[in-house]
């Protein structure tokens, strides 16, 4: 990376690369920003996110993102990054937990609400007093889907 850029310039360029799904290039910029300003939780979180996405280093990515979110607990985007790391490695339940935590900080955070919309919502079980996987619920859910199609709005927030 070019040494003439400031940490913030590296961060902005890394963010542009991240949005374009060029994780290796983003990783280089976030790594440079992290080296120039190692105390910044924001740079640490994005560096951890790209480390997980580009190099598949889950443990190190998780450690960086968690420490950043712990230090700057009022920033919902750091929880979004933590959730994205979990999603990248298949831990959807943990990711949803962090997305909800981010929404508690800023209920109108566009990044988090967009991620939740992308993940979708489940409908309520047909028989709420039975487990979701119970054969009656599965059969009634299948029948409801066949008769109503996509006309019914999802009503359950338990993703």
ROTIKE-630458 format. One line per field, with one value per residue (C-alpha): residue number from 1; residue in one letter; chain; z, y, x. Coordinates in pm, 1 decimal. Example, Ala and Ser with C-alpha at 12.3 -4.5 7.8 and 13.67 -1.06 7.14 Angstrom:
2
nr	[1|2]
rest	[a|s]
kette	[A|A]
up	[780.0|714.0]
north	[-450.0|-106.0]
east	[1230.0|1367.0]
END
This chain:
159
nr	[1|2|3|4|5|6|7|8|9|10|11|12|13|14|15|16|17|18|19|20|21|22|23|24|25|26|27|28|29|30|31|32|33|34|35|36|37|38|39|40|41|42|43|44|45|46|47|48|49|50|51|52|53|54|55|56|57|58|59|60|61|62|63|64|65|66|67|68|69|70|71|72|73|74|75|76|77|78|79|80|81|82|83|84|85|86|87|88|89|90|91|92|93|94|95|96|97|98|99|100|101|102|103|104|105|106|107|108|109|110|111|112|113|114|115|116|117|118|119|120|121|122|123|124|125|126|127|128|129|130|131|132|133|134|135|136|137|138|139|140|141|142|143|144|145|146|147|148|149|150|151|152|153|154|155|156|157|158|159]
rest	[x|x|x|x|x|x|x|x|x|x|x|x|x|x|x|x|x|x|x|x|x|x|x|x|x|x|x|x|x|x|x|x|x|x|x|x|x|x|x|x|x|x|x|x|x|x|x|x|x|x|x|x|x|x|x|x|x|x|x|x|x|x|x|x|x|x|x|x|x|x|x|x|x|x|x|x|x|x|x|x|x|x|x|x|x|x|x|x|x|x|x|x|x|x|x|x|x|x|x|x|x|x|x|x|x|x|x|x|x|x|x|x|x|x|x|x|x|x|x|x|x|x|x|x|x|x|x|x|x|x|x|x|x|x|x|x|x|x|x|x|x|x|x|x|x|x|x|x|x|x|x|x|x|x|x|x|x|x|x]
kette	[A|A|A|A|A|A|A|A|A|A|A|A|A|A|A|A|A|A|A|A|A|A|A|A|A|A|A|A|A|A|A|A|A|A|A|A|A|A|A|A|A|A|A|A|A|A|A|A|A|A|A|A|A|A|A|A|A|A|A|A|A|A|A|A|A|A|A|A|A|A|A|A|A|A|A|A|A|A|A|A|A|A|A|A|A|A|A|A|A|A|A|A|A|A|A|A|A|A|A|A|A|A|A|A|A|A|A|A|A|A|A|A|A|A|A|A|A|A|A|A|A|A|A|A|A|A|A|A|A|A|A|A|A|A|A|A|A|A|A|A|A|A|A|A|A|A|A|A|A|A|A|A|A|A|A|A|A|A|A]
up	[0.0|-64.9|241.8|146.6|243.9|589.3|796.3|709.3|335.7|358.2|545.7|282.8|-1.7|183.4|237.2|-135.6|-214.8|45.9|-106.2|-446.1|-294.2|-360.6|-23.4|-87.8|-192.9|97.8|336.0|225.4|288.1|624.0|729.8|644.6|833.2|1133.6|1128.7|1105.6|1386.9|1594.2|1870.3|1645.6|1709.3|1375.3|1174.7|1384.5|1320.2|943.8|931.4|1120.9|888.2|578.5|741.8|782.2|435.0|238.7|428.5|611.1|945.7|1168.9|1508.2|1442.2|1267.1|1557.2|1810.8|1629.8|1573.7|1930.2|2086.1|1865.3|1950.0|2318.8|2312.1|2103.1|2218.2|2098.4|1727.8|1555.0|1248.6|1459.1|1559.1|1191.2|1111.0|1390.1|1251.1|899.1|1025.1|1191.0|875.9|660.3|867.2|895.7|1246.3|1165.9|1517.2|1660.3|1370.1|1436.2|1800.6|1708.9|1446.5|1705.8|1949.9|1685.6|1625.9|1997.8|1964.1|1640.4|1532.4|1195.8|1098.6|723.7|707.9|979.6|860.1|507.8|636.5|830.1|521.7|316.0|571.1|572.8|841.7|930.8|957.8|1286.0|1330.1|1246.1|1595.1|1836.5|2127.4|1932.2|1830.2|1486.0|1372.2|1491.0|1200.8|1243.0|1218.5|919.4|736.5|817.7|714.9|385.8|328.4|415.7|172.7|-104.6|-57.2|19.5|-176.1|-97.2|-20.9|356.6|519.0|759.5|1114.1|1333.7|1418.7|1533.1|1234.4]
north	[0.0|354.5|511.5|859.8|784.1|863.8|601.0|755.7|752.8|385.9|322.3|498.2|314.2|-14.0|55.6|118.9|-211.0|-391.1|-259.7|-383.8|-731.5|-705.5|-843.6|-887.5|-524.8|-407.4|-617.2|-439.8|-97.6|-191.8|-353.6|-31.1|181.2|-50.9|-23.1|354.6|387.2|65.1|213.6|275.0|24.6|109.7|24.3|-289.0|-407.0|-360.9|-520.1|-818.5|-841.1|-848.2|-1091.6|-1328.9|-1269.3|-1271.6|-1511.0|-1720.2|-1668.7|-1693.2|-1690.6|-1381.3|-1202.2|-1276.4|-1159.8|-827.7|-759.2|-850.0|-632.8|-339.3|-379.8|-410.5|-93.7|113.2|-48.5|244.8|195.3|-27.6|-79.2|-268.8|-510.2|-538.8|-634.5|-890.2|-1034.1|-1047.7|-1249.4|-1494.7|-1519.6|-1579.1|-1886.4|-2017.3|-1903.1|-1741.2|-1746.1|-1559.1|-1315.7|-1239.3|-1176.9|-916.4|-757.4|-716.0|-570.0|-317.4|-228.6|-163.4|107.6|257.0|123.3|298.6|173.7|115.1|-145.6|-362.2|-332.4|-417.7|-724.3|-838.4|-793.8|-992.9|-1274.7|-1272.8|-1351.2|-1667.1|-1689.3|-1788.4|-2160.5|-2265.0|-2405.9|-2181.8|-2425.9|-2690.7|-2685.2|-2544.1|-2886.3|-3078.5|-3273.6|-3090.5|-2750.8|-2862.1|-3000.4|-2703.1|-2463.1|-2648.2|-2635.9|-2264.2|-2191.5|-2388.6|-2219.9|-1864.0|-1854.7|-1542.4|-1330.4|-1342.4|-1106.3|-1254.6|-1179.2|-1341.9|-1159.6|-1476.6|-1533.1]
east	[0.0|107.6|267.5|146.5|-213.2|-340.1|-517.1|-854.0|-775.2|-679.0|-1002.2|-1214.3|-1042.9|-1079.4|-1447.0|-1493.9|-1320.9|-1530.7|-1853.5|-1730.9|-1664.9|-1288.9|-1188.0|-815.4|-770.6|-986.8|-780.2|-462.8|-612.2|-762.1|-434.9|-251.1|-506.2|-477.0|-95.8|-107.0|-361.8|-367.2|-583.2|-885.1|-1165.3|-1328.3|-1014.7|-963.3|-1319.2|-1304.1|-959.7|-1099.2|-1398.5|-1178.4|-938.9|-1231.3|-1373.5|-1047.1|-822.1|-1086.7|-911.5|-1217.9|-1045.9|-835.6|-1125.1|-1356.0|-1099.3|-1044.6|-1415.3|-1512.0|-1245.4|-1348.1|-1717.4|-1633.9|-1425.8|-1668.9|-1993.6|-2205.7|-2121.6|-2381.3|-2160.3|-1907.3|-2182.9|-2274.8|-1914.5|-1918.1|-2241.0|-2097.2|-1799.6|-2036.8|-2249.5|-1942.4|-1861.7|-2217.5|-2314.4|-2648.3|-2793.9|-2494.3|-2503.8|-2869.7|-2790.9|-2529.4|-2754.9|-3028.1|-2778.5|-2676.2|-3041.1|-3084.5|-2819.0|-2955.0|-3295.6|-3264.7|-2917.5|-2947.3|-2670.2|-2824.8|-3184.2|-3068.9|-2885.0|-3191.6|-3411.3|-3162.9|-3174.4|-3555.8|-3810.3|-3991.9|-4366.8|-4524.1|-4577.1|-4932.7|-4977.7|-4785.9|-4807.2|-4611.3|-4245.5|-4170.9|-4041.5|-4347.1|-4509.2|-4842.8|-4671.8|-4469.4|-4771.8|-4996.2|-4718.3|-4678.4|-5055.6|-5070.3|-4791.0|-4963.1|-5301.5|-5189.3|-4865.0|-4664.9|-4975.2|-4941.9|-4692.5|-4436.4|-4540.0|-4278.6|-3959.3|-3782.9|-3560.9]
END
